Amino acid sequence: MLEQQNIEYKKNWKDEYLKWICGFANAQGGKIYIGKDDDGSIIGLQNAKKLLEDIPNKIKDILGIIADVNLHQIEDGEYIEIVVKTQLNPVNYKGEYHYRSGATKQELKGAALDKFLLQKYGKKWDGVPIPNVSIADLKQETFVFFKEKGIESNRLNESSRNDTPEQLLTNLNLLDSKYLKRAALLLFHPNPEKFVTGAYIKIGFFRTDSDLLFQNDIHGNLFEQVEKTMELLLTKYTKALISYKGLSRIETYEYPEKALREALLNAVAHKDYAGCTPIQISVYNDKVMFWNMGQLPENWTVEMLQKKHSSIPYNPDIANAFFRSGYIEAWGRGIEKINENCAEAGLPLPLIYYNTGGCWVEFRKNIYNHDSLKEIGLNERQIKAMLYVKQKGKITNKEYQEINQISNRTATNELKELVENYSILKIIGAGAGTFYEI
């Protein structure tokens, strides 16, 4: 049996393997076999009985834990099995904290170590108390705004309008004894970046990935950031179609406002603020991309992220405040609601994925209509072909010739443009079986 997440094979004992035991103890537990090679074959030990005495004592004296150390004797030789259980409290090796992740051991440092220690003690990053900041330092206007939103959404009673800031913070569980939690500073302080580096939002409009046309940085507390960002998204970074019903002016945005807001709130609630990197929103002619720094929960897959992204708040105190204010409409339905909004607007469902150290939500515009295709530079023949592909799912060179009544050479050149210049078709197959699809 090969090495795997919870199993490690070692030919001989070295004291440095106490680091591996430390890593197992801090993670999900595991086993170390001494006297086996990398494929699990037994090679035997010359000093097994002495190791059987020494190893338990070293584990206890250096790591401060007890592990089961067993001697196995079979025909092929003797080997030792060390069974390490996961520990409730953090375990260190001479001041170093090691952690087993996958099939590798990592030494935890900096933000990763802070996060690990908080988790071991049952705390989240946004729940840590911060000294030397008082309720008087918070922005009183934001408390008023919060109460108005909460009452409007029926999440707060009308009587809450008279609550003092201290009462409100207590009800939101944003006080730890006499200290404000980090979440309280992010939500209500006029300048949370004074305490949390990178606690802001960057938004930019890109012609291409490397061609940034303009950008904005949005600062202030999280409620202010959400409101300012939504205003910029709807008035500066995307377009609205203006129509009238009687005397009433109706604005239809390129992307559903509710879906954009839900994605933004997800990014704010899920962001790993310990990473000191701002939330980033990238707007293109045909898509809007939200990115927030963070890691998937242990044992999660991308498929689970796509289904449950909004039901696992990385910062539960922040998420709870958003819910109580009415910002978040329902627990656990964020992605479902985003999908519903996009479907109602006739847009493709957003892409939700994890890479570059964080989570992405990508909204895509339905550009496959005559006006949008003409706007990006396609000629009438190419537009006709794209509408054909939208309806049929694919197109061949011969079909392109027939619907446009043109030569093979012209069809080949124009299809090549759609693939290489516009990147809206791709080639499938080769030779006589070649066709093109979106």
C-alpha positions, 0 to 999 in steps of 0.5 A: 500500500502506497503512502497516502494522506494519513500514512507515512512509511520510513525505513529507519527512525530519525528524531526529525520524524517527530515533526511528522507526528506533530503534523498528524496530531494537528490534522486528522491523525495518522500512522507512521510505520518505521521499518518499511520502504516507500511502497509499504514493503517491510525491510525490518529493523535492527533495534526495534525493541529499543525504539519501542521504549525510546519513541513513546518517551520522545513523543511525550517529552517533546510534543506533550502527547501520548501516541500508541507505539506498537511492535509488529513481528512477522516472517519478513522482519520487525517494524513499528507502527505509531498511531497518532490521534488528532488533538483538540489543542495545538501541538508544537515541535520545539516551538514549530507548528506542523500540519499534515495536508494531503500527503505532505507536511507543512510548517505553519507560519504567519496568517496560516498559523494564526488561522490554525490556532484560532480554529483549535480554540474554537474561534473564527478570525472575525471573532477575535477581540481587539483592545484599545478601540471603543464603541465611541470610535465606531461610525454612528451613521452606520448604526442608523443605516443598519437599523433602518435596513433591518427594520425595513426587511423585518429582521429587526423589530420597530423597537430596535430603532431606539437601541443604543450602539452597545445594545445593537453590538450585544444583540449581534454578538459583536462584543467579547467581554468588554472588547469589540470583535474584529467583525465590529470594526469591519462593519462599523468603524469608519476606517477598518483598514487601520486595523485590517490591511487590505480590507477594501474592494478593487474594481477595474474595467479591462479591455483584455486581461492585460489592458486595464482601462480604468479602476476604483478602490472602495474604502470605508466599512463593509456596509459602505463598501457594498453600497458604493461598489453596487453604485459603481457597478450599475452606473459606471462599469455596466450599461442599462437599457432604458425603456418606458412603461407609460410615464415610468422610466425602466432601467434593465441592467446587463446583469441582474442587480440582485445577482451582482449584490449576492455575489458581492455579499458572498465575497465580503462574508467569505473573504479571508481577511487575514490574507491582507488582499482586497476583494477584486472585481474585474469587468469586461465587455462580456463578463464580470468576475468577483474574486475573494481570497480564501481556502476551501473548507477541508475535504470540500470539492469545487462541486460542493463549492458551487452548491454551497458557496453561500452557506458556509460563511468564512466570517460568521459574525459578519455574515450574521450581521448582513443577514440581520440587516436584510442584506442576505435574504435567506441562509444557504440560498445565495448561489441558488438565487444567483442562478435564478436571477440569471436564468430569468434575465436570459443569461448563462448561469455564472461560473463558480470555481476556485483557483489563484488562492481564492473563490471566483464567481463569473457572470457572463453576458449573452452576447449571441444576439445580432446587436451585441455581435455587431458591436464586437465587430462581426460582419453580417455573414458571421453574425448569421453563422453565430445565430445558427450555432446558437440554435443548432449547437454547431456549424461546419464549413459547408453549412457556413457556405450554404447559409451565406452563399459564399465560397469555401475560401471565404468561409474558411477565412471568416471561421478562422477569424471567429476562432482566432480573432474573436475567440467565440468559436472553437474547432472540434475534430479534424479533416472531413469531420471538423465542425465549430461550436461556441 
